[in-house]
Amino acid sequence: VSFLCPLPIIILYLRHSLKFTIISVFVSGILVSIIAGPLQGLMVLLGFGILGVTLGYAIKKELSIIEIIIIGSIASFFSKVLILLIGFWFLDINPLLFDVEQIDRIIIQSLNFYQNMGLTVEQLDLLKESLTQTLSIVRIVFPAMLILASIFDVFINYGVARLVLKRFGYALIGFTSFSKWRASKSFFWSYFLGIILIFLGFKYNIPLLNKIGINIQIFFSVVFFNGLF
């Protein structure tokens, strides 16, 4: 449900001015801060306000569907980065760069929980290995996950906004149907670039190239299967 929080802001922008919408978002943020706390208020301003205003602007200007997706994704990504930075500065939470101690702490807590559930030593060893691999993969692909989550935000909010606004007389452009999906040359070259970077990373022992290559492959694979390329 939280994915749809920018939706009221989109509708507000289309039916009113930019100034009125921004003031309304700030007032909402202040009210949420008073009721639920300052962090929740910041979530309204940064997490939902930026994306809602951006999509409202793009729709009101009658931009193409590709332009809406690109601009909206950039806005969503920017807001997520701001939230991560605030979490890092004020709460000492750094989900982007898990260190070894954080990973070990998560694994130990999980193992203690399952040990209390009655798992055997062999089962706990298998679980530990699985958790270690999973957390290592998440750590590597986090940038791609963040970008894909930003695109997903735009798809969900635009799709629902299109259905809701249809009742108010707005005719928004729909997404391309599945039968018309095509893979462009940019997809293949980008995916091939990811393979090259992974190969160079292993050959010359450069972990950063491995991470970049894996993120590129994951990003373009998911984007392709969602019909954007």
ZALUMVO-965365 format. One record per residue (C-alpha): x, y, z; residue in three letters; residue number from 1. Coordinates in Angstrom, 3 decimals. Layout:
BEGIN
X | Y | Z | ALA | NUM
...
This chain:
BEGIN
0.000 | 0.000 | 0.000 | VAL | 1
2.859 | 2.405 | 0.759 | SER | 2
3.834 | 2.226 | -2.922 | PHE | 3
0.644 | 4.155 | -3.718 | LEU | 4
1.241 | 7.029 | -1.285 | CYS | 5
2.395 | 9.393 | -4.089 | PRO | 6
-0.952 | 8.848 | -5.882 | LEU | 7
-2.956 | 11.532 | -3.979 | PRO | 8
-0.145 | 14.021 | -4.643 | ILE | 9
-0.296 | 13.257 | -8.379 | ILE | 10
-4.051 | 13.880 | -8.451 | ILE | 11
-3.637 | 17.035 | -6.361 | LEU | 12
-1.075 | 18.443 | -8.808 | TYR | 13
-3.283 | 17.754 | -11.832 | LEU | 14
-6.258 | 19.523 | -10.271 | ARG | 15
-4.338 | 22.415 | -8.683 | HIS | 16
-1.140 | 24.445 | -9.104 | SER | 17
2.451 | 23.445 | -8.341 | LEU | 18
2.625 | 25.929 | -5.455 | LYS | 19
-0.560 | 24.585 | -3.869 | PHE | 20
0.685 | 20.991 | -4.211 | THR | 21
4.092 | 21.684 | -2.640 | ILE | 22
2.494 | 23.551 | 0.270 | ILE | 23
0.060 | 20.656 | 0.778 | SER | 24
2.930 | 18.141 | 0.830 | VAL | 25
4.821 | 20.193 | 3.426 | PHE | 26
1.701 | 20.565 | 5.576 | VAL | 27
1.109 | 16.802 | 5.339 | SER | 28
4.721 | 16.189 | 6.362 | GLY | 29
4.364 | 18.478 | 9.382 | ILE | 30
1.102 | 16.818 | 10.475 | LEU | 31
2.606 | 13.339 | 10.131 | VAL | 32
5.665 | 14.511 | 12.107 | SER | 33
3.428 | 15.717 | 14.937 | ILE | 34
1.334 | 12.532 | 14.981 | ILE | 35
3.880 | 9.799 | 14.180 | ALA | 36
7.285 | 11.430 | 14.556 | GLY | 37
9.810 | 13.394 | 12.464 | PRO | 38
11.132 | 10.357 | 10.569 | LEU | 39
7.671 | 9.490 | 9.270 | GLN | 40
7.219 | 13.139 | 8.316 | GLY | 41
10.437 | 13.041 | 6.316 | LEU | 42
9.179 | 9.913 | 4.575 | MET | 43
6.127 | 11.848 | 3.399 | VAL | 44
8.258 | 14.731 | 2.122 | LEU | 45
11.075 | 12.725 | 0.555 | LEU | 46
9.671 | 9.277 | -0.071 | GLY | 47
6.287 | 10.274 | -1.474 | PHE | 48
6.341 | 14.028 | -2.072 | GLY | 49
9.185 | 14.157 | -4.598 | ILE | 50
7.835 | 11.299 | -6.720 | LEU | 51
4.230 | 12.503 | -6.529 | GLY | 52
5.069 | 16.061 | -7.599 | VAL | 53
7.380 | 14.828 | -10.375 | THR | 54
4.831 | 12.428 | -11.856 | LEU | 55
2.100 | 15.033 | -11.543 | GLY | 56
4.264 | 17.527 | -13.432 | TYR | 57
5.161 | 15.008 | -16.151 | ALA | 58
1.539 | 13.968 | -16.666 | ILE | 59
0.283 | 17.554 | -16.666 | LYS | 60
2.884 | 18.497 | -19.303 | LYS | 61
1.662 | 15.521 | -21.390 | GLU | 62
5.136 | 14.023 | -21.722 | LEU | 63
5.603 | 10.698 | -23.493 | SER | 64
5.396 | 7.469 | -21.507 | ILE | 65
9.169 | 6.924 | -21.835 | ILE | 66
9.881 | 10.454 | -20.567 | GLU | 67
7.510 | 9.927 | -17.637 | ILE | 68
9.231 | 6.652 | -16.709 | ILE | 69
12.727 | 8.174 | -16.951 | ILE | 70
11.936 | 11.386 | -15.056 | ILE | 71
9.851 | 9.572 | -12.457 | GLY | 72
12.518 | 6.909 | -11.915 | SER | 73
15.201 | 9.561 | -11.416 | ILE | 74
13.003 | 11.358 | -8.878 | ALA | 75
12.212 | 8.114 | -7.039 | SER | 76
15.886 | 7.096 | -6.997 | PHE | 77
16.901 | 10.546 | -5.736 | PHE | 78
14.357 | 10.381 | -2.900 | SER | 79
15.522 | 6.891 | -1.899 | LYS | 80
19.155 | 8.019 | -1.817 | VAL | 81
18.191 | 10.977 | 0.386 | LEU | 82
16.354 | 8.651 | 2.779 | ILE | 83
19.385 | 6.334 | 2.915 | LEU | 84
21.704 | 9.267 | 3.620 | LEU | 85
19.439 | 10.530 | 6.401 | ILE | 86
19.332 | 7.030 | 7.871 | GLY | 87
23.125 | 6.857 | 7.711 | PHE | 88
23.732 | 10.282 | 9.279 | TRP | 89
21.085 | 10.308 | 12.007 | PHE | 90
20.376 | 6.629 | 12.733 | LEU | 91
23.771 | 5.123 | 11.928 | ASP | 92
22.112 | 2.735 | 9.472 | ILE | 93
24.067 | 1.945 | 6.327 | ASN | 94
22.183 | -0.599 | 4.170 | PRO | 95
24.307 | 0.253 | 1.128 | LEU | 96
27.622 | -0.896 | 2.594 | LEU | 97
27.064 | -3.818 | 4.918 | PHE | 98
30.289 | -4.537 | 6.763 | ASP | 99
31.419 | -7.946 | 7.975 | VAL | 100
30.278 | -7.275 | 11.548 | GLU | 101
26.750 | -6.359 | 10.430 | GLN | 102
26.474 | -9.508 | 8.317 | ILE | 103
27.767 | -11.699 | 11.156 | ASP | 104
25.308 | -10.088 | 13.584 | ARG | 105
22.351 | -10.766 | 11.271 | ILE | 106
23.444 | -14.376 | 10.726 | ILE | 107
23.965 | -15.027 | 14.459 | ILE | 108
20.538 | -13.594 | 15.323 | GLN | 109
18.893 | -15.748 | 12.655 | SER | 110
20.737 | -18.894 | 13.745 | LEU | 111
19.820 | -18.324 | 17.399 | ASN | 112
16.173 | -18.031 | 16.414 | PHE | 113
16.186 | -21.275 | 14.411 | TYR | 114
18.232 | -23.054 | 17.098 | GLN | 115
15.473 | -22.278 | 19.572 | ASN | 116
13.039 | -23.750 | 17.040 | MET | 117
14.830 | -27.104 | 17.385 | GLY | 118
16.976 | -27.319 | 14.227 | LEU | 119
19.902 | -29.774 | 14.277 | THR | 120
23.575 | -28.762 | 13.987 | VAL | 121
23.706 | -29.975 | 10.361 | GLU | 122
20.613 | -27.952 | 9.457 | GLN | 123
22.046 | -24.871 | 11.156 | LEU | 124
25.307 | -25.229 | 9.200 | ASP | 125
23.397 | -25.396 | 5.908 | LEU | 126
21.275 | -22.428 | 6.946 | LEU | 127
24.368 | -20.418 | 7.893 | LYS | 128
25.952 | -21.065 | 4.502 | GLU | 129
22.731 | -20.108 | 2.715 | SER | 130
22.312 | -16.892 | 4.732 | LEU | 131
25.939 | -15.894 | 4.152 | THR | 132
25.612 | -16.331 | 0.388 | GLN | 133
22.271 | -14.497 | 0.277 | THR | 134
23.524 | -11.493 | 2.252 | LEU | 135
26.685 | -11.332 | 0.136 | SER | 136
24.596 | -11.272 | -3.052 | ILE | 137
22.268 | -8.597 | -1.643 | VAL | 138
25.263 | -6.483 | -0.733 | ARG | 139
26.628 | -6.711 | -4.289 | ILE | 140
23.368 | -6.098 | -6.172 | VAL | 141
21.966 | -3.404 | -3.861 | PHE | 142
22.496 | -0.545 | -6.395 | PRO | 143
20.576 | -2.444 | -9.095 | ALA | 144
17.822 | -3.266 | -6.594 | MET | 145
17.531 | 0.421 | -5.708 | LEU | 146
17.230 | 1.460 | -9.365 | ILE | 147
14.695 | -1.272 | -10.130 | LEU | 148
12.647 | -0.331 | -7.058 | ALA | 149
12.562 | 3.264 | -8.346 | SER | 150
11.268 | 2.126 | -11.740 | ILE | 151
8.739 | -0.152 | -10.037 | PHE | 152
7.442 | 2.840 | -8.033 | ASP | 153
6.770 | 4.738 | -11.249 | VAL | 154
5.012 | 1.804 | -12.944 | PHE | 155
2.732 | 1.150 | -9.981 | ILE | 156
1.794 | 4.784 | -9.337 | ASN | 157
1.359 | 5.707 | -12.997 | TYR | 158
-0.710 | 2.598 | -13.712 | GLY | 159
-3.061 | 3.177 | -10.779 | VAL | 160
-3.193 | 6.939 | -11.449 | ALA | 161
-4.230 | 6.198 | -15.038 | ARG | 162
-7.168 | 4.088 | -13.837 | LEU | 163
-8.252 | 6.580 | -11.164 | VAL | 164
-7.893 | 9.684 | -13.334 | LEU | 165
-9.931 | 8.072 | -16.083 | LYS | 166
-12.962 | 8.618 | -13.838 | ARG | 167
-12.149 | 12.352 | -13.756 | PHE | 168
-11.944 | 12.667 | -17.534 | GLY | 169
-8.160 | 12.388 | -17.918 | TYR | 170
-6.884 | 10.172 | -20.749 | ALA | 171
-3.371 | 9.033 | -19.849 | LEU | 172
-1.184 | 7.058 | -22.237 | ILE | 173
-1.072 | 3.333 | -21.472 | GLY | 174
1.944 | 1.031 | -21.406 | PHE | 175
2.920 | -0.981 | -24.475 | THR | 176
1.152 | -4.343 | -24.645 | SER | 177
3.130 | -7.554 | -24.093 | PHE | 178
2.798 | -8.614 | -27.755 | SER | 179
4.701 | -5.492 | -28.871 | LYS | 180
7.713 | -5.915 | -26.596 | TRP | 181
11.014 | -5.809 | -28.477 | ARG | 182
14.630 | -6.016 | -27.346 | ALA | 183
16.688 | -3.147 | -28.757 | SER | 184
20.392 | -3.247 | -29.556 | LYS | 185
21.099 | -1.188 | -26.441 | SER | 186
19.885 | -4.080 | -24.284 | PHE | 187
22.221 | -6.628 | -25.849 | PHE | 188
25.235 | -4.303 | -25.804 | TRP | 189
24.568 | -3.314 | -22.191 | SER | 190
24.188 | -6.943 | -21.126 | TYR | 191
27.380 | -7.831 | -23.018 | PHE | 192
29.169 | -4.974 | -21.223 | LEU | 193
28.164 | -6.543 | -17.909 | GLY | 194
29.692 | -9.872 | -18.978 | ILE | 195
32.943 | -8.154 | -20.025 | ILE | 196
33.212 | -6.284 | -16.723 | LEU | 197
32.674 | -9.497 | -14.742 | ILE | 198
35.334 | -11.264 | -16.832 | PHE | 199
37.836 | -8.421 | -16.379 | LEU | 200
37.066 | -8.274 | -12.674 | GLY | 201
37.903 | -11.949 | -12.208 | PHE | 202
40.915 | -11.867 | -14.534 | LYS | 203
42.587 | -8.844 | -12.938 | TYR | 204
41.174 | -9.378 | -9.429 | ASN | 205
39.192 | -6.115 | -9.346 | ILE | 206
36.079 | -6.710 | -7.163 | PRO | 207
34.546 | -3.357 | -8.145 | LEU | 208
34.314 | -4.432 | -11.803 | LEU | 209
32.590 | -7.655 | -10.714 | ASN | 210
29.997 | -5.708 | -8.734 | LYS | 211
29.340 | -3.234 | -11.552 | ILE | 212
29.027 | -6.039 | -14.112 | GLY | 213
26.625 | -8.070 | -11.960 | ILE | 214
24.463 | -4.986 | -11.300 | ASN | 215
24.332 | -4.193 | -15.026 | ILE | 216
23.268 | -7.752 | -15.863 | GLN | 217
20.589 | -7.874 | -13.178 | ILE | 218
19.232 | -4.442 | -14.074 | PHE | 219
18.907 | -5.055 | -17.809 | PHE | 220
17.554 | -8.582 | -17.312 | SER | 221
14.712 | -7.364 | -15.088 | VAL | 222
14.067 | -4.318 | -17.273 | VAL | 223
13.894 | -6.483 | -20.393 | PHE | 224
11.409 | -8.922 | -18.864 | PHE | 225
9.261 | -5.953 | -17.819 | ASN | 226
9.097 | -4.744 | -21.416 | GLY | 227
11.137 | -1.530 | -21.239 | LEU | 228
13.691 | -2.599 | -23.882 | PHE | 229
